[in-house]
Amino acid sequence: MALSIKSAEADRLARELSDLTGESLTMAVTEALRERIERKKRSGGDDLDSLLDRIQDACGRARVLDGRSADEILGYDASGLPT
């Protein structure tokens, strides 16, 4: 099965990796792809972190609909007792 690389940069990087590792071009590309796939599988949290950052940013930009403190909204007084 053939893989056609039509990017000069991709070709250059693959050849550089092959030269650095002493592997064949095919092996260098195969190992690089395998390592990248494993990293992506392990870093599933990166997407979650990004999502949580976007949610936090959106919440920070939201206008305040109720100016009361959380304790006031929940009904607790300064002593922490329900009112």
Summary of the structure (lengths in Angstrom):
residues: 83
radius of gyration: 26.5
end to end distance: 73.9
largest distance: 74.8
contacts: 140
relative contact order: 0.06
helix: 66%
strand: 2%
